[in-house]
Amino acid sequence: MSTARNKTSKAAAAASAGTTDADARAEFEAQIAALREELATVKSLLAGSGERSASAAKKAAASAARHLREEGEAAIEELRANTKDIEAQLVANVRRKPVTSLAIAAGVGFLIALIARR
């Protein structure tokens, strides 16, 4: 009888172990499914974050380009104003001292001719 009990106990233990293995497998599969869902959620969050980052970078680049264009236009206007001032001063000097201006122009022309000849 003792042998019969041992066999019955072993069968019950094996059945219990089989159930435990099946339960463990089911629990493991459930954990894998949960991890897959979490990964999908993280993936969608990262995609949204990337889109927001790209949008923010695009806006920042557009703002910087607009700012640089405005600064460039201001610098061009300042150069135009300075050029007009220099031109006015040059015309005034030529009118005040025409002979000196003519001599300077001839000297500069002569130097340019010497340099160009070489």
C-alpha positions in Angstrom: 0.0 0.0 0.0 2.8 2.3 0.7 3.9 1.8 -2.9 0.5 2.7 -4.1 0.4 5.9 -2.0 3.9 6.9 -3.3 2.7 6.4 -6.8 -0.4 8.4 -6.1 1.6 11.1 -4.4 4.0 11.3 -7.2 1.2 11.5 -9.8 -0.4 14.2 -7.8 2.9 16.1 -7.5 3.5 15.7 -11.2 0.0 16.9 -12.0 0.5 19.8 -9.6 3.8 20.6 -11.2 2.2 20.4 -14.6 -0.4 22.9 -13.5 2.3 25.1 -12.0 4.3 24.9 -15.2 1.2 25.8 -17.2 0.4 28.6 -14.8 4.0 29.9 -15.0 3.9 29.7 -18.8 0.6 31.6 -18.9 1.9 34.2 -16.5 5.1 34.6 -18.6 3.1 35.0 -21.8 0.8 37.6 -20.1 3.9 39.5 -19.0 5.3 39.4 -22.5 2.0 40.7 -23.8 2.0 43.5 -21.2 5.6 44.4 -22.2 4.6 44.5 -25.9 1.8 46.9 -25.0 4.1 49.1 -23.0 6.7 49.1 -25.8 4.0 50.2 -28.3 3.0 53.0 -25.9 6.6 54.2 -25.5 7.1 54.0 -29.3 4.0 56.2 -29.9 5.1 58.7 -27.2 8.6 58.9 -28.7 7.2 59.4 -32.2 5.0 62.3 -30.9 8.0 63.7 -29.0 10.1 63.6 -32.1 7.5 65.4 -34.1 7.2 68.1 -31.5 11.0 68.5 -31.4 11.2 68.7 -35.1 8.4 71.3 -35.1 10.1 73.3 -32.4 13.5 73.2 -34.2 11.8 74.3 -37.5 10.2 77.2 -35.7 13.5 78.2 -34.1 15.3 78.0 -37.4 12.6 80.1 -39.1 12.8 82.7 -36.3 16.6 82.8 -36.5 16.5 83.2 -40.3 14.0 86.0 -40.0 16.2 87.7 -37.3 19.3 87.4 -39.5 17.5 88.7 -42.5 16.3 91.8 -40.5 19.8 92.4 -39.3 21.2 92.1 -42.8 18.7 94.5 -44.2 19.5 97.0 -41.4 23.2 96.6 -42.2 22.6 97.2 -45.9 20.6 100.3 -45.2 23.4 101.6 -42.9 26.0 100.9 -45.7 23.8 102.8 -48.2 23.6 105.8 -45.9 27.3 105.7 -45.3 28.0 105.5 -49.0 25.8 108.5 -49.7 27.6 110.5 -47.0 31.0 109.6 -48.4 29.9 110.5 -51.9 28.6 113.8 -50.7 31.9 114.6 -48.9 33.8 113.6 -52.0 31.7 115.8 -54.2 32.1 118.7 -51.8 35.9 118.3 -51.7 36.2 118.2 -55.5 34.2 121.4 -55.7 36.3 123.1 -53.1 39.6 122.0 -54.4 39.3 120.9 -58.1 43.0 121.1 -59.0 44.1 119.0 -55.9 41.4 116.5 -56.6 42.5 116.2 -60.3 46.1 115.7 -59.2 45.2 113.0 -56.7 43.0 111.2 -59.3 45.9 111.3 -61.8 48.4 109.9 -59.2 46.0 107.1 -58.2 45.5 106.3 -61.9 49.2 106.2 -62.5 49.8 103.8 -59.6 47.0 101.5 -60.8 48.6 101.5 -64.2 52.0 100.5 -62.8 50.5 97.7 -60.7 48.4 96.4 -63.6 51.4 96.4 -65.9 53.3 94.0 -63.8 
